Structure formats: C-alpha cells, structure tokens
Amino acid sequence: MSAERVYRLLLRAYPRSFRSEYGSEMMLLFRDEYRSRNAAALRFWTTMVCDVARSATSMWLDVLSARVKDYTRLVEVIMKLAGILAVLLGVFGVVSALAEAVAGMRARPSGAYVLAVSLGVIAAALLLTAGAALLRSPVSGRHTATITLLASLVIVLIARLLHPWMGMLALIVGIGSPIALLAALYWPNRRSPSTSQQTGAY
C-alpha cells in the first residue's frame, strides 16, 4: 500500500464535510512532507498519526457540540408550540365546561352530572397549567407538563364515565389533545443528535 493510500485512510478520521472541503489540500501538503522528509522513518508516521488523531478529535467535538445546540433549539421550538396549543385547548375546555355547567344547572342536574362537569373544568385547567409550564421553561417544564397532561387525560376519562355530558368536539379535545401533546413532547427524543452524523468516504 502506497504512502498516499495510507494517509487517505487516516483522513477518514475527519468529518466528511471537512474532508470534502480540505481533503485535496491536505493530500498536497502530505506529498510535500513525504518528499522533503524521511517518510520511511517510524517517527514521521508516528507524528502524522498523532496530528490526525488530535485534530480530528477536536473537529468531531465541535461538530457534536453544534448538533447538540441545534437539537436543543429544535426541542425548545417544539415545546413552545406545544405550550401555545395546550393553553388554547385549555381555554376552550374551560369555556366549554362552564357553558355546559350553566346550561345544566337550569335542569336540576344530578350529583354525578355536577361532578363530571367539575372534573371537566379541572382537566381543562390542567391543560392550561401544562401550557404555562412549557411557555415559561420549554425544556425543564416538560416534566411538569407530562404530569399535568396525564392527569388531565385520566380526569377526562373519569368524567366521561360518570356522566356522558361532553359533546363530540369537547371529547376529542379532552382526550385527543393530551395524547397529541404528549407525543409532541417526546417525539424529539426519538432522534438524538448523534443519529444525524454524516458518514462516508473521502
């Protein structure tokens, strides 16, 4: 195997983007070094390998750091959007439950009906709480939002079992929105920064 092929293999240690941009220049520099020094000496190749290892490691750390920052920004955007949606759905839920309560009070409702509607208000308030937590702190608020969304979902299901007072739209919001928001909160975890590492040969 020629010296250039050996060095070409060493270049694989660098990120692909770096090799694409600077690989040809590095090969030219290597040829100059190879011709001007005793390339057969062990010291030459030891120095070459150490230089590549040191510089390639530094570059990969920079690449990974940039990807982590991009990933964090993506998570923050998703959390913000989920927070806004949770607040809007929470407001809708509160208004819907209160309107149902006002309408139901005229017909002397049963205790189960009153309890079910009250639980509906609580579930909607939990959606508001989840949204506020995500808007206040997009990343750290995810834990609080998870708990409140799960609690909201459970409460809606209990309210539905107590008395089927909810209309179809309110039921979709009450059950579907916590599930959809939970999926949005944890979707970024399926794709870690390291999965997008570029691979390939020079």
C-alpha positions as a LaTeX table, in Angstrom:
\begin{tabular}{lrrr}
\hline
Residue & $x$ (\AA) & $y$ (\AA) & $z$ (\AA) \\
\hline
Met1 & 0.00 & 0.00 & 0.00 \\
Ser2 & 1.40 & 3.39 & $-1.01$ \\
Ala3 & 2.00 & 6.19 & 1.48 \\
Glu4 & $-0.78$ & 8.28 & $-0.08$ \\
Arg5 & $-3.29$ & 5.48 & 0.37 \\
Val6 & $-2.27$ & 5.14 & 4.00 \\
Tyr7 & $-2.76$ & 8.85 & 4.53 \\
Arg8 & $-6.08$ & 8.76 & 2.68 \\
Leu9 & $-7.22$ & 6.17 & 5.21 \\
Leu10 & $-6.09$ & 8.43 & 8.04 \\
Leu11 & $-8.19$ & 11.24 & 6.59 \\
Arg12 & $-11.30$ & 9.16 & 7.21 \\
Ala13 & $-10.95$ & 10.14 & 10.86 \\
Tyr14 & $-12.07$ & 13.69 & 9.95 \\
Pro15 & $-15.72$ & 14.69 & 9.50 \\
Arg16 & $-16.95$ & 14.22 & 5.97 \\
Ser17 & $-17.66$ & 17.92 & 5.45 \\
Phe18 & $-14.06$ & 18.75 & 6.36 \\
Arg19 & $-12.69$ & 16.08 & 4.04 \\
Ser20 & $-14.83$ & 17.35 & 1.17 \\
Glu21 & $-13.56$ & 20.89 & 1.61 \\
Tyr22 & $-9.94$ & 20.39 & 2.59 \\
Gly23 & $-9.08$ & 16.81 & 1.67 \\
Ser24 & $-7.32$ & 17.67 & $-1.60$ \\
Glu25 & $-5.24$ & 20.39 & 0.04 \\
Met26 & $-4.23$ & 18.06 & 2.85 \\
Met27 & $-3.13$ & 15.44 & 0.35 \\
Leu28 & $-0.94$ & 18.03 & $-1.40$ \\
Leu29 & 0.61 & 19.05 & 1.91 \\
Phe30 & 1.22 & 15.42 & 2.74 \\
Arg31 & 3.02 & 14.85 & $-0.57$ \\
Asp32 & 5.30 & 17.79 & 0.13 \\
Glu33 & 6.07 & 16.49 & 3.62 \\
Tyr34 & 6.54 & 12.99 & 2.31 \\
Arg35 & 9.09 & 14.11 & $-0.29$ \\
Ser36 & 11.00 & 16.51 & 1.94 \\
Arg37 & 11.40 & 14.19 & 4.92 \\
Asn38 & 12.47 & 10.64 & 5.55 \\
Ala39 & 8.98 & 9.22 & 5.10 \\
Ala40 & 10.10 & 5.70 & 5.81 \\
Ala41 & 11.06 & 6.58 & 9.35 \\
Leu42 & 8.78 & 5.46 & 12.14 \\
Arg43 & 8.95 & 8.92 & 13.68 \\
Phe44 & 7.38 & 10.51 & 10.58 \\
Trp45 & 4.32 & 8.25 & 10.68 \\
Thr46 & 4.02 & 8.48 & 14.45 \\
Thr47 & 3.90 & 12.27 & 14.21 \\
Met48 & 1.42 & 12.08 & 11.34 \\
Val49 & $-0.95$ & 9.74 & 13.19 \\
Cys50 & $-0.79$ & 11.82 & 16.38 \\
Asp51 & $-1.54$ & 15.03 & 14.47 \\
Val52 & $-4.52$ & 13.45 & 12.71 \\
Ala53 & $-5.87$ & 11.95 & 15.95 \\
Arg54 & $-5.58$ & 15.24 & 17.84 \\
Ser55 & $-7.06$ & 17.48 & 15.14 \\
Ala56 & $-9.80$ & 15.01 & 14.12 \\
Thr57 & $-10.92$ & 14.60 & 17.74 \\
Ser58 & $-11.15$ & 18.36 & 18.15 \\
Met59 & $-13.21$ & 18.69 & 14.97 \\
Trp60 & $-15.62$ & 15.93 & 15.94 \\
Leu61 & $-16.17$ & 17.58 & 19.32 \\
Asp62 & $-17.01$ & 20.84 & 17.53 \\
Val63 & $-19.40$ & 19.03 & 15.18 \\
Leu64 & $-21.16$ & 17.23 & 18.03 \\
Ser65 & $-21.40$ & 20.44 & 20.06 \\
Ala66 & $-23.06$ & 22.23 & 17.14 \\
Arg67 & $-25.51$ & 19.36 & 16.67 \\
Val68 & $-26.43$ & 19.36 & 20.35 \\
Lys69 & $-27.15$ & 23.10 & 20.16 \\
Asp70 & $-29.30$ & 22.60 & 17.06 \\
Tyr71 & $-31.14$ & 19.75 & 18.76 \\
Thr72 & $-31.76$ & 21.86 & 21.86 \\
Arg73 & $-33.16$ & 24.67 & 19.75 \\
Leu74 & $-35.46$ & 22.18 & 17.97 \\
Val75 & $-36.74$ & 20.88 & 21.30 \\
Glu76 & $-37.37$ & 24.42 & 22.57 \\
Val77 & $-39.38$ & 25.32 & 19.46 \\
Ile78 & $-41.50$ & 22.17 & 19.77 \\
Met79 & $-42.06$ & 22.82 & 23.47 \\
Lys80 & $-43.12$ & 26.42 & 22.78 \\
Leu81 & $-45.60$ & 25.34 & 20.09 \\
Ala82 & $-46.95$ & 22.60 & 22.35 \\
Gly83 & $-47.32$ & 25.14 & 25.17 \\
Ile84 & $-49.29$ & 27.56 & 22.99 \\
Leu85 & $-51.54$ & 24.75 & 21.78 \\
Ala86 & $-52.10$ & 23.49 & 25.33 \\
Val87 & $-53.12$ & 26.96 & 26.51 \\
Leu88 & $-55.58$ & 27.40 & 23.64 \\
Leu89 & $-57.09$ & 23.96 & 24.18 \\
Gly90 & $-57.25$ & 24.56 & 27.92 \\
Val91 & $-59.13$ & 27.82 & 27.41 \\
Phe92 & $-61.52$ & 26.06 & 25.05 \\
Gly93 & $-62.03$ & 23.27 & 27.58 \\
Val94 & $-62.74$ & 25.65 & 30.46 \\
Val95 & $-65.21$ & 27.69 & 28.42 \\
Ser96 & $-66.92$ & 24.56 & 27.12 \\
Ala97 & $-67.26$ & 23.02 & 30.59 \\
Leu98 & $-68.52$ & 26.25 & 32.16 \\
Ala99 & $-71.06$ & 26.69 & 29.37 \\
Glu100 & $-72.25$ & 23.13 & 29.94 \\
Ala101 & $-72.47$ & 23.77 & 33.68 \\
Val102 & $-74.57$ & 26.91 & 33.20 \\
Ala103 & $-76.90$ & 25.10 & 30.79 \\
Gly104 & $-77.16$ & 22.05 & 33.04 \\
Met105 & $-77.96$ & 23.97 & 36.20 \\
Arg106 & $-81.32$ & 25.02 & 34.77 \\
Ala107 & $-82.48$ & 21.40 & 34.64 \\
Arg108 & $-81.64$ & 20.46 & 38.23 \\
Pro109 & $-78.77$ & 18.12 & 37.36 \\
Ser110 & $-77.79$ & 15.03 & 39.29 \\
Gly111 & $-74.78$ & 14.90 & 41.55 \\
Ala112 & $-72.93$ & 12.73 & 39.03 \\
Tyr113 & $-73.50$ & 15.34 & 36.33 \\
Val114 & $-72.21$ & 18.18 & 38.52 \\
Leu115 & $-69.15$ & 16.15 & 39.49 \\
Ala116 & $-68.45$ & 15.19 & 35.87 \\
Val117 & $-68.66$ & 18.80 & 34.69 \\
Ser118 & $-66.46$ & 19.94 & 37.58 \\
Leu119 & $-63.88$ & 17.34 & 36.62 \\
Gly120 & $-64.05$ & 18.64 & 33.06 \\
Val121 & $-63.16$ & 22.13 & 34.31 \\
Ile122 & $-60.27$ & 20.70 & 36.33 \\
Ala123 & $-58.99$ & 18.75 & 33.31 \\
Ala124 & $-59.07$ & 21.89 & 31.17 \\
Ala125 & $-57.28$ & 23.84 & 33.90 \\
Leu126 & $-54.56$ & 21.18 & 33.90 \\
Leu127 & $-54.13$ & 21.72 & 30.16 \\
Leu128 & $-53.64$ & 25.41 & 30.88 \\
Thr129 & $-51.09$ & 24.55 & 33.57 \\
Ala130 & $-49.18$ & 22.31 & 31.14 \\
Gly131 & $-49.12$ & 25.06 & 28.53 \\
Ala132 & $-47.95$ & 27.66 & 31.04 \\
Ala133 & $-45.14$ & 25.36 & 32.22 \\
Leu134 & $-43.92$ & 24.82 & 28.66 \\
Leu135 & $-44.07$ & 28.50 & 27.78 \\
Arg136 & $-42.24$ & 29.50 & 30.96 \\
Ser137 & $-39.46$ & 26.93 & 30.61 \\
Pro138 & $-39.61$ & 24.90 & 27.36 \\
Val139 & $-37.15$ & 22.16 & 28.35 \\
Ser140 & $-37.40$ & 21.89 & 32.14 \\
Gly141 & $-41.16$ & 22.43 & 32.02 \\
Arg142 & $-41.63$ & 19.21 & 30.08 \\
His143 & $-41.71$ & 17.13 & 33.27 \\
Thr144 & $-44.46$ & 19.28 & 34.80 \\
Ala145 & $-46.37$ & 19.28 & 31.52 \\
Thr146 & $-46.17$ & 15.49 & 31.31 \\
Ile147 & $-47.67$ & 15.04 & 34.77 \\
Thr148 & $-50.46$ & 17.57 & 34.20 \\
Leu149 & $-51.32$ & 16.19 & 30.75 \\
Leu150 & $-51.56$ & 12.64 & 32.08 \\
Ala151 & $-53.69$ & 13.86 & 34.99 \\
Ser152 & $-55.92$ & 15.77 & 32.57 \\
Leu153 & $-56.41$ & 12.69 & 30.42 \\
Val154 & $-57.29$ & 10.49 & 33.41 \\
Ile155 & $-59.72$ & 13.07 & 34.79 \\
Val156 & $-61.50$ & 13.44 & 31.45 \\
Leu157 & $-61.92$ & 9.67 & 31.21 \\
Ile158 & $-63.33$ & 9.57 & 34.75 \\
Ala159 & $-65.69$ & 12.45 & 33.97 \\
Arg160 & $-66.86$ & 10.67 & 30.84 \\
Leu161 & $-67.59$ & 7.50 & 32.79 \\
Leu162 & $-69.50$ & 9.43 & 35.47 \\
His163 & $-71.78$ & 11.21 & 33.02 \\
Pro164 & $-71.58$ & 11.46 & 29.19 \\
Trp165 & $-72.14$ & 15.21 & 29.12 \\
Met166 & $-69.38$ & 16.08 & 26.68 \\
Gly167 & $-70.13$ & 16.79 & 23.07 \\
Met168 & $-68.01$ & 15.17 & 20.36 \\
Leu169 & $-65.71$ & 18.18 & 19.92 \\
Ala170 & $-65.16$ & 18.55 & 23.67 \\
Leu171 & $-64.48$ & 14.83 & 23.94 \\
Ile172 & $-61.91$ & 14.96 & 21.12 \\
Val173 & $-60.19$ & 17.93 & 22.77 \\
Gly174 & $-60.33$ & 16.40 & 26.23 \\
Ile175 & $-58.92$ & 13.02 & 25.23 \\
Gly176 & $-57.09$ & 13.66 & 21.99 \\
Ser177 & $-55.21$ & 16.82 & 22.93 \\
Pro178 & $-53.30$ & 15.39 & 25.93 \\
Ile179 & $-52.28$ & 12.36 & 23.86 \\
Ala180 & $-51.20$ & 14.53 & 20.93 \\
Leu181 & $-49.30$ & 16.92 & 23.18 \\
Leu182 & $-47.52$ & 14.08 & 24.98 \\
Ala183 & $-46.47$ & 12.68 & 21.61 \\
Ala184 & $-45.17$ & 16.11 & 20.60 \\
Leu185 & $-43.24$ & 16.49 & 23.87 \\
Tyr186 & $-41.34$ & 13.24 & 23.47 \\
Trp187 & $-41.04$ & 13.00 & 19.71 \\
Pro188 & $-37.59$ & 14.78 & 19.66 \\
Asn189 & $-36.19$ & 12.02 & 21.92 \\
Arg190 & $-36.56$ & 9.54 & 19.08 \\
Arg191 & $-33.89$ & 11.39 & 17.17 \\
Ser192 & $-30.75$ & 12.11 & 19.13 \\
Pro193 & $-28.05$ & 14.44 & 17.80 \\
Ser194 & $-25.70$ & 11.54 & 17.18 \\
Thr195 & $-28.04$ & 9.82 & 14.71 \\
Ser196 & $-27.50$ & 12.53 & 12.14 \\
Gln197 & $-23.71$ & 12.08 & 11.98 \\
Gln198 & $-22.51$ & 12.11 & 8.43 \\
Thr199 & $-20.65$ & 9.09 & 7.21 \\
Gly200 & $-18.86$ & 8.27 & 4.02 \\
Ala201 & $-15.50$ & 8.10 & 2.40 \\
Tyr202 & $-13.35$ & 10.86 & 1.03 \\
\hline
\end{tabular}
